[in-house]
Amino acid sequence: MKLKAIFVVLICVLLLDCTSDPAIEVKTNNPLTGLPNKGPIQLDSPVIGQRSSYVFFTATNKNETVSFSYQGDTLVIGITGFEANQWVIKEFLTEGSVSKKNKSNSGPGSWKGYADSVFVSEMKIDVDSIYLSRPKTRAYNSYAFAGRNWAFQTWQVADTEPLNITCSPAFRYGSTVRMEYAKNYQQLGKTFDLLNIHNDYRDMATDGFGFMYAYDMPHSFVRISWVSYWELNKANGWDLIIR
């Protein structure tokens, strides 16, 4: 009888193992679950359900030659609500991100300490500016908009501003806010006709980061990057993925 019982248990285990489907998606803490997929974020016509994807990069500047490497983390920024005349923006890493997969081991991953985090911002857009701010009721952190509340001008930068052809971060010390632009800029197989480039390096005055945001109204933020006061030859950031 004991041998028969053991045999039955083994058969059950084998059946369960054979019928398990590795392709079945495991439900995760995805704040966009249940919302309609309205495509990538459009700053000129935002709606709930829009979401844009970004790949994490490290850029190094060696003798004025800048090289990019992509690290295997994918960020999703999505519009999940509209409250008090502001859009609710949530940021999270995809399940396939390196930092998610290696969050509990010694493998690579720049965001392992935040791998399961969902960060929240509030966005308001008027005729002059795009405002991104920290919620009053929540501790503020962000994969893409850390450091401060932000305001980005909505009108196109004039040709009188510096032209940044490669849309490259500024690998130098700064302590001010300044604007640049990029024309016919190519990124991950997509050409962008004209991008505003907002550089805010004020935090470097207190040993912080210098931030760069390249954006246009149809495509939202195309490149987001930051340079450390302590490591001016390297930048990290996010590049928009156009599918």
N, C-alpha and C positions, 0 to 999 in steps of 0.2 A: 504493500500500500504506500509505503514511504517513497519507493522508487517511482510509482505511478504519479504521486502528487508532485514530485520534483519535475517529472517529465511534462506535466500539464503547465506548471509555472514557466518552464523554459519555452514551451510553445507559445504561451501568451506574450512573453517578453519579445520573442522573435517576430511575432505578428505585429506588435506595437512598433517595433523598430522598422519593419519593412513598410508599414503604412504611413509612417511619419513623412511629411512632405517638406523638405528644406526650403521650397520656394514659397511657402505660406508666410505672409508678412506678419511679423509680430507687432502689435499695436504699441506705440510709444507715445511719449509726451510731446505730441506735435500740436501746437496751438492752432494750426490751420485745418485740423481734422474737422470734417463736417461743413467747411466753408466751400463755396463754389470756386473753381480755379478760373480766375479772371485774367490769367496771363501775367506778364511782368509788370512791375510798378510803373505807372505813367504819372509823372508829377503834374502834368497839365490836366489830367482827368483821373484822379485816384478813386478807387472803389474798394469796398471790402472784398477780400478774396484775392486781390493782386499779390503776387509774390515774385521776388527776384533772387537768383542764386549767384553766389560768388565763390571763387576759389582762392585759397590763402597762398600768399607768396612771400618770399624773401628776396630782396634786391640788394646787390652789393656793388659798390662803386670802387673800382680799382684803376687808378691813373686816368680818371674821367671816362672810363668805359663801364657802363652799367649792365649787369647781367641779372636775369630773373630766374628763379627756380620755384616751382610750385610744390607745395608740401603735402597735399592729399587731404586737406580739410575743406569741406564745402559748407558755406554759410547760407541760410535762407533768411531773408528779410521780408516779412509779410504784413499786410494791412488786415487786422483782425476785428476792428470795430470803429465806431465813431461816437465819441462821448464829449460832452461839453464843448461842442464846436471844434473838436480836434480829432484827428485820425490816430487810432491806437496802432503802434508799430511793434511787432515782436520779432526777435532774432533768435535763431537756434541752429545748431549743427545737425547735419543729416546723419542718419545711422551709419552710412558708409564712410564717414570721416575717420581719418587716422587717429585723431585724439579720442574719439568715441571708442574705437576698437581697442585702444591701448590704455584706456583710463586707469585700469587696475594693474598694469604691469610696467616693465621698464622699457617698453618699445617707444618709438618716436611719437611726437605729438605736442605741438606748441600750446594747445588749449586743454590739456588733460584735466587740469584743475577746475575747468568750467564746462566740461564736455556735456553735462546734462542740464546746463542752465538755459533758461529762457529769459532773455532780457527785454525790458519794455521801455519804449519811448513814446512821446506824444508829438505829432506833427501837425502843423498848421501852415496853410499856404494862402497868401494874399497876392495882390498885384505886384508887390515889390520883393517879397522874400519868402523863403522856405524856412520855417522854424522847427527845430527839433529840440525837445526839452525833456528833462527828467520828470517823471510823475511825482506829484506832491506827496502821495501816500506810500511811495516805495523807495527803498534804497536804490541808488542809481549805479548801474554798471552797463557796459555795452561791448559787444564785439567790434562795432563799427563807429560808434559815436561817443566814445568815452571822453572823460576830461571836463566837459563843460556843456552848457546849453549852446546851441548853434543857430546861426542865421546866415542863409545863403541867398544872394541876390538872384532874382528870377530873370532879369533882362540879360541879354547877351553882352559879353565883355567886348569893348571896342578894340579895334586894331591898334590903338595907341598903347595898350597894355603889352607886356612882354609875351612873345610867342614861345611856347614850350612844345616843340614839335613832337617829342617822344612822350609827352605827358609824364615826365620823370619827377620823382620826389626831389626836393632840394637837399642835397647832402652837405649841409653847412649849418652853422649856428644862425639863429634869427630870434627876434623878439617882437615881431609885428605881424599884422594881417596885411596880405597883399593879394592881388588878383593877377592871373595870367590866363592864357587861352591856348587851345590846340585846334588845328585845322586838319581835316582828313586823317585823323588819328586811327590807326589800326590796332585792334586788340582781340586776340583769340579768334581771328577770322572775320571780324566785323569791323567796318569802317564807320567812324563817327564824324559827321561833317564839321561840327563846331562844338567844343566843350569849354565851359567855364572852368577855371581851376582856382579854387579857393585855398590859399595857404595861410594857416594860422600857427605861428611859431611862438606865440606869447608865453606859453608854459616853459619854454626853454630858459626864460629869465630866472626861473626857480628850479633849474636842473630837470625839467620835465621833457615832454615830447613836442615835436613840431608835426602838425597834421596837414595833410593835403587831401582835398576832395575835388575830383573832376566829375562834372555832371552836365546833363542837359535836360530840358523839360520832358521830351518824349521818353528818354531811356533811364531817367533817375540817375543814381550815382554809378559812374562807370568804373572809376578807380578810387579807392580809399587807401591812404597809407600814412605811416608815422615813422619819424626818425628820432632816436634817443639822443639827448644831450651828451650822453656818455659814449656813444658809438656812432659817430657821424658818417661812417662809411657804409652803414647798413640801414635798410628800411624794411619794414614788414607791412603787409596790407592785404586788401581784397580786390580782385578783378572780377568785374561783371561777366557772367556767362550768358551769351545770347544763344538760345537753342533754336 
